[in-house]
Amino acid sequence: MAATAQAQAEATKEAQRAGIDHARGREEAYRGRKPSFTRDQFDAVRGALGQGTGVSEVATATGLSRQTVYRIRDNPAEAEAALARWA
């Protein structure tokens, strides 16, 4: 009885993994979480940080959280890629 249950559990896991891999293979199906900022906000953050403005000031001016500004500052390529996936 236990062997049958274990075999069923393994078959279910394999089917689930195949479905996840299939979804990730299609670009439009797996995009990750939607960004919390718009293209205009992204451009404003990049411009202000390029001029030496502080993170808190940029966050207040754009209406974003400081953590979002830090995320854009630390990894702008990934932030822009996220915007492109959800465009």
N, C-alpha and C positions, 0 to 999 in steps of 0.2 A: 504494500500500500504506500509506504513512504517513498519507494523508488518511483512509483507512478507520479506522485505529487512533485517530486524533485524534477523529473523529466518534463512535466508540464510547466513548471516554473522556469526552467531553462529555455524551453521553446518560446514562452511568452517574452522573456528577456531578449532573445534573438530577434523576434519579430518587432519588438519595440525599438531596438537598436537599428534595425534595417529602416524603419520608418523615419527615425530621426536623421539618419545619414541621407536618406532620400530628400527630406525637407531641406537640409543644409546644402545639398547639391543644387537646389533651385534658388537663384538669387532673390527672387521676389518673395520667397516663402520664409526666409530666416534673416531678419534684419536687425535683431537685437532690440534694445529699448529705445524708444523715441527720445531724441535729444530734448533737453529742457530749455533750449535757446534757439532763436531763429537765425537766419543768415545775417540779417541786419545787426542783431546783437553780437554775433560772432565777429563781424567786421569791426564794430565799435570797440569791442574788447581788445582785439588785436591792435587796432590803431592807438588806443589809449595806452596800452602797455608798452607799445613801441616808443611812445613819447615820454615814458618814465613815470606815468601816473601810478599811484599806489593801488593795490588790489581792492581795498575797502572803498576807495573813491570810485573805482570803475564799477564795482558791484552796485553801489548806490545809484550811479548815473544810468546804468543799463537796466536796473531792476532785477538783476540776477543775484544768486547767492554767492558769497565769497568762495565757497567750495567749487562752484561751477566756473568761476573766473580762474581759480587755481588749475582746474582740470584743462581749461582751454590754454592757459599759459604753459603748463607743463607738457602737454601733448597736443599741439595744434593740428598735426596731421590726422590723428585719430578723431578729433572733434570735427574736422572738416569732412572726414570719411563718413562719420555718422550722419551729418547733414545730407551728404550726397545719397546715402542709402535711403533716406526718408523723403527725398525731394519729389 
